[in-house]
Amino acid sequence: MVTSGKHTEKHTRLKKDGSAPSLSDAYSGIANALGKIIYLVIDAADTIAESQETELISDLQDLCAQEEVVVHILLLCRPTSKLGKELADRDIPEISVGTYNDSDIELVIQIGLETMPGWSTAEKEEAAQRVRDKSGSNIRYAVQVAVPFLRQPFQRPLSNHLKYLPDNMNETYN
């Protein structure tokens, strides 16, 4: 393994069989070649095919097991994804930004409902609760789905209209 800061062919070239080096070899090669702290950022990890999730987790574990290189990884995924749930069961520090969206979602709902002419206080409260429940920590749902849905014309009672509020962003056109 490289420890002097110089890189070897092992870290810079394809393997003899034409395949790329392992994540562990590539990361340590780059870190040693640059002589700097590097960060591995994997965005939208929850969109990785399920068949490849196990391989990714194994690769990350191998990378973290290296003693020669300090490893910094920022893995971004939805906490509700299979990968997010599996990683939550391990002893890995995490930051959940969704818990900080509650006050913003509440503000979006409040402003959206203030503009609804002719709605009673009870109707606004019912709609707000339904949007809160369906939004979870997803502010995009409140902004792009729920409030526009509530602005659509409907026939009372409101509770019948709210039955058709989409459950999540997947039930909408992008």
Stockholm file with secondary structure:
# STOCKHOLM 1.0

chainA/1-174         MVTSGKHTEKHTRLKKDGSAPSLSDAYSGIANALGKIIYLVIDAADTIAESQETELISDLQDLCAQEEVVVHILLLCRPTSKLGKELADRDIPEISVGTYNDSDIELVIQIGLETMPGWSTAEKEEAAQRVRDKSGSNIRYAVQVAVPFLRQPFQRPLSNHLKYLPDNMNETYN
#=GR chainA/1-174 SS CCCSSCCCHHHHSCCTTSCCCCHHHHHHHHHHHHTSCCEEEECSGGGSCHHHHHHHHHHHHHHHHCSSSCCEEEECCCTTSHHHHHHHTSSCCCCCGGGGCHHHHHHHHHHHHHTCTTCCHHHHHHHHHHHHHHHTTCHHIIIIIIHHHHHSCCCSCHHHHHTTSCSSGGGSCC
#=GC SS_cons         CCCSSCCCHHHHSCCTTSCCCCHHHHHHHHHHHHTSCCEEEECSGGGSCHHHHHHHHHHHHHHHHCSSSCCEEEECCCTTSHHHHHHHTSSCCCCCGGGGCHHHHHHHHHHHHHTCTTCCHHHHHHHHHHHHHHHTTCHHIIIIIIHHHHHSCCCSCHHHHHTTSCSSGGGSCC
//
